[in-house]
Amino acid sequence: MRNVKESIAPKLGLKPEEVKIIFAGKELGDTIKISECDLGQQSILHAVKNKKKVVVPPINISEEIIEEGSKPLCETLGDFAEGEVNDVESQHKTKAHFYVFCPTCKSLKTGKLRVRCHFCKIGAFTVHSDPQSWNDVLEPKRITGTCENSPELCENILNNREPTFAQFYFKCSEHISSGENDEAVPLYLIRPNLKEIPCLACGDIIETVFVFPCAQGHVACLDCFRQYCLTRLRERQFWQHPEYGYTLGCPIGCPDSFISEIHHFKLLTQAQYDQYQTFATEEFVLQSGGVLCPQPGCGMGILVDPGCNKVACVNGCGYVFCRMCLQGYHIGSCLPTNSLGETSSLNCNFDVDPKKVSEARWDEASKVTIKVLTKPCPKCRTPTERDGGCMHMICTRSGCNFHWCWVCQTEWTRECMSNHWFG
């Protein structure tokens, strides 16, 4: 780094001793080599004037160079992936390792931790202390530091009522960087398996694992985590969390274990993630009191006035339907439905064969089968199939869990229990 200072100093009109080089939250010492800094392509080093008074020792006293600064943050930071760093010795066992979802590569990649001033967003910033846990990195205003870009402005923000804090962010380490604005999403629940913990599903010990945010810290390999997500997605068993959105918890059922960063679901394929987003949107609409357009091939989510039964799919197919029975809009009470869930023809001037009616459809055979063999949950309208047992049904859809009677198709009561529990 001494050579870098000697090269840059004349361009700044300074002496090499008056220049300090800042990278990744640290002032780099003269003996640091660039090859040790994990720079990659197009990383930015900040050269600023050293405001400290520099004392150059006489050559006849010592030939050694006085080293100021240290190694960059990416080199000094110990791995806190499995918990907080408690001692200095543990910090030197394993260097910090991170995983990110890179929007450029569109996949899971290894990441680099970087730091900048939380106020001016410039990377000419040195931290007062290294982060010791994921909370120090992910939560704002945990680590203070010094901004070299505009110290007078950043250090006196809000009339000295607030110090200058570090803002940490991540970059992908596997593609050419486009500078300080190139950011990636930290997937902090994906960690190197330093403790060699077996997967809760397959029992294998894999190098990289997913750690659920529960008190027990249950671990799954990435393949089993993908399968867990895909299974729950197919069964529509994701949970619409009021703060985190459409998410999952620990498969063991641990409390307070919901995944808050939904970019972890980017481990699914693009088609599966698209389906995840579709289901998330539909669930949000339904839980907000809205409806989905029943027209085949549409399914547009519509937020409606609770007191109005007439719904028009204005931004979709244009279909106008009844909010209560999801059939074409009508005046008066909803018409009774047959076993296919279709309105009965009360004023029909010709005879029809119900069997042929069920076959004379453009819809896929699976849709017909679902309507014939299932009944909708009275609360959320999810098609439900009864495969033996009693008439007491419990909706398995996340967030519903409605208890209802297969015969009455209303809420399960003591009368249902006494009259037709078993048929």
N, C-alpha and C positions, 0 to 999 in steps of 0.2 A: 504493500500500500504506500510505502515511502516513494516508490517510483511514480505512482499515480499522482501524488502530491507535487512532485518535482515537475511533472508534465503539465499539470493544470495551473499551478501557482502563477507562472508568468502571464497567462491569459487573463487572470483575475487581478493582475497588478499586485500580487502578494508574494511573500516568501513562503517556501514549503512549510515552515514551522507555524505559519499563520493560517494554514488551511486544515480543516478537518473534514473527513469523508463520513457521511452518514448513510447507512443502509439497514433496512429491516429493524428499525428501532434502536440501533446502536451506533456509536461513533467507533469506526474501525481503527485499530491500532496500526502503527507503522509496520509491524512485523507480520501482519495478516496478509495472506496470499489470496488473490482473487479466486483462485481455483477452490478455496476452502469456503467460499461464501454462497454457493448454490445459486449463482446469479441466473443461469439460463440465458435465453435469447431476449434481447431488448429490455433487460431490467434496468432500473434507473438508480444511479448513485447520485447523492446530493453533496456537492462541494460548497461549504460555507466558510466564512471567516471565523477563525477561532478568537473569541473575545477574551479568553484568558491570557494573562501576561505570560509570554513564552520566555523561558530562561534557557539559553544554550550554554551548556557547560564548556569550559576550555578544552581544547583537543588534548593538551598535555596531561589533563586530569583523567579523562576517560574517553575511550574510543567507542563506547557503546552508545546507541541511540536511545534516548528516553522515550519509552512507549506510553502513549496515552490512549484511552479507549479500550475496546475489547473486541471479541468476536461478534458477528451479527446474531440477532435473536434466534434465527433458525438453527444456529450452532449451539447456543448456550441453553436453549430451552429443553428441559427433560420431558419425557413422555408422561403426560397426565391422563392418558386415555382410559386407564383403569381406576382413576381416582386422583385425589390431590397428592402432589409431591410433598412428602413429609421430611425428607432429609437431603443433604447435599449429595451423599453417596448414590442415592437412587437416581438422581438427575443424570449421572454419568453412565448409567447402565444402558439406557436406550434413548436415542435421540427422538424427539417428538415426531410423530408421523400422523398425517391427516389424510382424510378422504373427502372429495368434493364431487358435486355434480357440475360438470363443465358445460355451459350453454353452447360453446363453440364445438366441442367434441361430441356433445349430446350423449354423454355416458359417464359412468363412474370412473374417476381418475384419482391419482394421488395429488395432494395439494400442498401449497406453500403458504405459510402464515406471513402476512405483511402488516405494517402499522402506519398510521398517519395521524395528523392532528384532527381531533373531532370537530374543530371549529373551521379552519381554513382548508381542510382536506388535502394538505400537502405532506409528502412523505419525508420531508426534512425534519424529522422528529425523533427524539431520543427518550426512551422510557426510563422512569426512575427505578423500576423493578420489573422482573420477569413475571408474566402471569403464572399462577400456580394451579389453576384448575380451568375446566371448560367454562365455568361461570365468568371467570375473569376475561375470557375471550369473547363470549357470546353476548354478555350483558354490557350495556353502556356504562361509562363513567366508573370503572373499577380500578384502572391503573393510570396514574398521573405521569406527566413527562414535560419535556421542554420543546417548544416549537422554535425552530431556527428560521422559519420563513418570515414571521412577523411577531417576534416575542412581545413587543410592546402592546400589540393589539390582542394577541391570544392570551397572554398572561393576565391582562386586565379586563377580560370580558365580564360583563355584568357588574362593572364597578367593583372588581376584586371580591365579589361574592362567590366566585366559583373558580377553582384551579383549571389548568389546561389538562384535559384527559386524552389518553390514547384511544384511537378507534382502530380495532383490529379487523382485518378482512382477509380473504383467501383468494389464491390464484391457482389455476391448473398448472401442474409441473410438466405436462406432456405435450404442450403445443407452444409455438412461438408466441410470446406475450405481446400485447399491443400497448403496454404501458401501465400506468397506475389505475386507469379506468377499466382494466381487464379484471373482472371479478368472477368468482365461482361460488356456488352455494355450499356451505360446509355440511357434510353429512356426518354429524358428530356421534350418531349412534352406530356407525360402522367403524370398527376399531381393529387394530392388530391384536391377535389373540395371544398376548404376552403371557397370560397365566395358563394357557393350554386347557381351556375349559371345553368340555364336549358339548355338541349341539343338543338341545333339549328334544329334538325330533329324531334325528338319525344316529346320534351318539358319536359321530366322527369329530375328531379334533382338527379343525381347519385353521389355516393361517390368518384369514380375515373373517370376522364374525359381525353379526348384528346384536347389539346389547339393548334389550327393551328397557324403557325408562321407568322400571318399577323398583321398589325398595330392594328386592332380591337380585336385580340385575340379571334376569334370565337371558341366556345366550342361544342364538340360532345361527347356523351357517347361512350364507347368502342364498344358496339354492333352496333350502327349506323355508327361508323367509319369503322368497318369491312364491313358492308353492302355497304358503299360508295366505299370502295376499290374494293370489289368484283364486283359491278355493272360496275365501270369504267374498270375493268380488262376484263370482258366479252365483253364490247364494244370496247376494245382496245383504251381507251381514256386516258391512262397514257401519260405523256409528257416526251420526251427525252431531258432532260435538259443538257446543255453542261458541267456543273460543278457537278450537283448532280446525274446525271444518270436518270434512268427510275423512274419517281416520279409523285406526285400529288400536286396540290395546294388547297387552301381553296375552298370548294364547292360553296361559295358565289361568287367567281371570284375575290377575292381581289388581288391586285398586290403584287409582291414580297412575295408570301406566299407558295413557294414550300418547301416540306419536304426534308431537306438535309440529315438526317440520315435514310437511307432506311431500317434499322433494325426495324423501326416501322411497316413495312409491314409484319414482322414476326408474327403479331397478326392474320394473315390468317392461314388457315390450311396448312399442309405441301404440300398437292397436289396443293392447290391454289398458294402457294409461288413458287413451282416448275414451274407452268404455268407462273407466273409473271417473273421469271428468263428467261424462254424460250422467252417470248414476248420481254423482254428487250434486249436479245441478237439479236433477229431478227430485232428489230427496229434500233439497233446500226449498224448492217450490212447494212441495207437499206439506212440509212442516211449517211453512209460512202461511198456510191456509189457501194455497193456490191449487190448480188442477193441471193435468196434462191433456192436451188435445187428443181425443180418442180416435181421430181419423187415421186409418192405416197409412203408415209411412210418414206421419207428421210427428206427433208426440211433443209439440211445442209446449213449454211451461208458461202458464198464464196466471198472474196474480189478479184475483177478482175481488169485487166488493162482497163481503159476507152476506149482505142482504139481497143480493141479486142472483137469480138462477139462470139468467140468460148470459151465455159466454160466447164471445166471438173470437176466433183465432185470427186476429187482425194481422199480426206479423208473420203468420205461418201460411196455412193452406186456405184460410178464410172461412173455415167451417164454423157454423153457429150451432151450439148444442146446449143441452140442459145440464146445469152443474150437478144436479142430484142423481140423475140416471145415466148421464153421459151419452144419451141418445140425441137425435136431432131436436132442436128447440121446439117446444109445444106449449099450448095454453092449457092451464088446468093441471090436475094431478098427474104424476108420472104413471105410465101404463105398466101393467104387470109384465113380467118377462118369462120366457120359457126356459127350458133346460140349457139352451145355448146362450142365454143372457141377452136374447133379442126380444124386442117388443112384440107382443102377440097382435095379429091382425084381427081386430074386432069387427070391422066392416069389410069383409072380403067377399067378392062376388064370384070367386072360383075356388075349387078345392085344390089343395096342395098336399103332397106326401112329405111328412116331416123328415123321413130318411133321405129322400132325394134333395130336400132343401139343404140338409147338412153337407151333401156331396157337391151341390151345384154352387161352388164358391171359388173365387179367384185366390182366396187366402191360402197360405201354406197349410198342409195337413196338420202340422204341429199346433197351429193356432186353433184349429177345430178341435183337436184332441184335448187341448188345455181347457177349452170352454165346456166340453162334454164331461170331462172327468173331474173338474174342479168347481169349487164355489169361492166367491170372493170374501175375504175378511170384511166383516161389516164396518170396521173402523178405517182400515187403510186400503181396502179393495184389492189386496194382493191375492192372486189365484192360489187356492189351497186344495191339495188332494188328500182325501182320507183313505188310508190303507189299513183298514181293520181297526179293532179297538172300540172304545166308547165314542159317544157323540160329543164329548167335551173336547173342543179344539182350542189350541193356544197358538196364536200367530207367532211365527219364528222370525219375522222381520225385525231388524234392530230398531229399537225405539218404539215399537208397537206393543208386542206381547199381550194382545187383547184376548181375553177368554170369551169364547162364544160357542153357541150350540149349532151343530151341523144340521139339525132338523129345522129349528126355528130361524136360523141365520140372524140371531140377535145375541145380546150379551147373555152369558151363561148364568142361570138362576137356580134356586132351589127347586122350582117347578120343573125345570128341565131335568134336574137330577132325579126327581121322583117319578116323572112321567116317561121319559125315554132316554135314560142314561145309556142303556145298551140297545136301543132301537125300539 
